């Protein structure tokens, strides 16, 4: 596939996001994607901002992050803000964005969802075929 794909991934909870990233890249390469740009951000909250700055440079995007609930309401606010930001950018710019964002109550749940990066990558490729 000759499409340019950008992966934006959070370094926060890197023991999880790195594995998700690796699985996404493996899938893309197995499908013949050769143009993959990787942008690393400190945390998931920064994903929509960076995405908005590069949205016109690539055909599709995969975002990877992991937010584990703490003891404050911050979890709900952060998760909603990120998800809404990603969806708004996708619709406004008519670009597929695979959402590989894990939101879980604990690390064990997050580790059970490591394929989210791979699934987000596949979703982007499937939507690019449709478009």
Legacy VTK file of the C-alpha trace (Angstrom):
# vtk DataFile Version 3.0
C-alpha trace
ASCII
DATASET POLYDATA
POINTS 131 float
0.000 0.000 0.000
1.417 3.367 -1.043
-0.349 5.399 1.623
1.546 7.517 4.142
0.661 6.541 7.698
1.558 8.457 10.838
1.631 6.831 14.255
1.398 9.142 17.240
2.124 7.376 20.458
2.336 8.340 24.078
5.427 7.548 26.115
3.402 7.567 29.323
2.813 3.964 30.468
5.476 3.004 27.939
5.592 -0.587 29.183
2.177 -0.879 27.513
2.262 1.645 24.660
5.584 0.387 23.293
4.136 -3.110 22.831
1.010 -1.668 21.204
3.199 0.407 18.882
5.312 -2.596 17.896
2.219 -4.641 17.056
0.777 -1.808 14.956
4.015 -1.428 12.980
4.278 -5.182 12.450
0.765 -5.266 11.007
1.383 -2.256 8.737
4.577 -3.774 7.365
2.877 -7.135 6.811
0.275 -5.301 4.699
2.948 -3.628 2.570
2.899 -0.152 4.119
6.350 1.332 3.645
5.800 4.989 4.538
5.380 5.131 8.315
6.158 8.261 10.321
6.386 7.953 14.103
5.767 10.855 16.456
6.229 10.300 20.183
4.422 12.493 22.691
4.862 12.690 26.481
1.292 11.677 27.312
-2.029 10.852 25.681
-3.397 14.346 26.320
-0.901 15.721 23.776
-2.068 13.410 20.976
-4.878 15.615 19.553
-2.648 18.720 19.535
0.154 17.002 17.621
-2.359 15.296 15.349
-3.932 18.642 14.466
-0.541 20.012 13.380
0.281 17.143 10.984
-3.201 16.128 9.805
-2.605 17.336 6.221
0.715 15.532 5.775
-0.476 11.914 5.913
-3.234 9.709 4.530
-4.108 8.000 7.794
-3.203 7.998 11.459
-2.906 5.599 14.347
-2.921 6.993 17.854
-1.605 4.905 20.722
-1.885 5.707 24.379
-2.762 4.216 27.726
-4.626 5.922 30.529
-5.074 4.010 33.764
-7.659 5.316 36.198
-6.378 6.845 39.380
-8.375 8.038 42.352
-9.516 11.348 40.858
-12.069 12.516 38.305
-9.165 13.503 36.053
-9.389 10.117 34.266
-12.896 10.782 32.922
-12.061 14.315 31.813
-8.828 13.354 30.085
-10.336 10.333 28.299
-13.302 12.341 27.012
-11.154 15.271 25.869
-8.759 13.040 23.943
-11.457 10.909 22.327
-13.532 13.931 21.326
-10.465 15.704 19.951
-9.470 12.714 17.836
-12.990 12.211 16.479
-13.420 15.909 15.678
-10.141 15.948 13.742
-11.061 12.807 11.823
-14.445 14.146 10.753
-13.330 17.706 10.042
-10.347 16.628 7.956
-11.901 13.496 6.421
-8.938 11.380 7.512
-9.071 7.931 9.118
-7.640 7.853 12.614
-7.308 4.478 14.261
-7.961 4.886 17.963
-5.485 2.742 19.870
-6.156 4.501 23.139
-6.563 2.175 26.103
-8.610 3.471 29.014
-8.590 0.992 31.855
-9.113 0.743 35.582
-5.766 -0.951 36.239
-2.571 -2.145 34.585
-3.791 -5.744 34.353
-6.741 -4.654 32.188
-4.432 -2.544 30.030
-2.051 -5.460 29.470
-4.992 -7.545 28.259
-5.614 -4.978 25.523
-2.193 -4.792 23.889
-3.713 -5.649 20.499
-5.521 -2.283 20.424
-2.602 -0.825 18.443
-2.778 -3.616 15.875
-6.566 -3.304 15.650
-6.316 0.473 15.197
-3.808 -0.050 12.377
-6.093 -2.546 10.643
-9.051 -0.175 10.995
-7.133 2.617 9.265
-6.136 0.349 6.392
-9.715 -0.872 6.008
-11.108 2.667 5.927
-8.455 3.792 3.423
-9.616 0.991 1.107
-13.192 2.267 1.357
-12.202 5.877 0.717
LINES 1 132
131 0 1 2 3 4 5 6 7 8 9 10 11 12 13 14 15 16 17 18 19 20 21 22 23 24 25 26 27 28 29 30 31 32 33 34 35 36 37 38 39 40 41 42 43 44 45 46 47 48 49 50 51 52 53 54 55 56 57 58 59 60 61 62 63 64 65 66 67 68 69 70 71 72 73 74 75 76 77 78 79 80 81 82 83 84 85 86 87 88 89 90 91 92 93 94 95 96 97 98 99 100 101 102 103 104 105 106 107 108 109 110 111 112 113 114 115 116 117 118 119 120 121 122 123 124 125 126 127 128 129 130
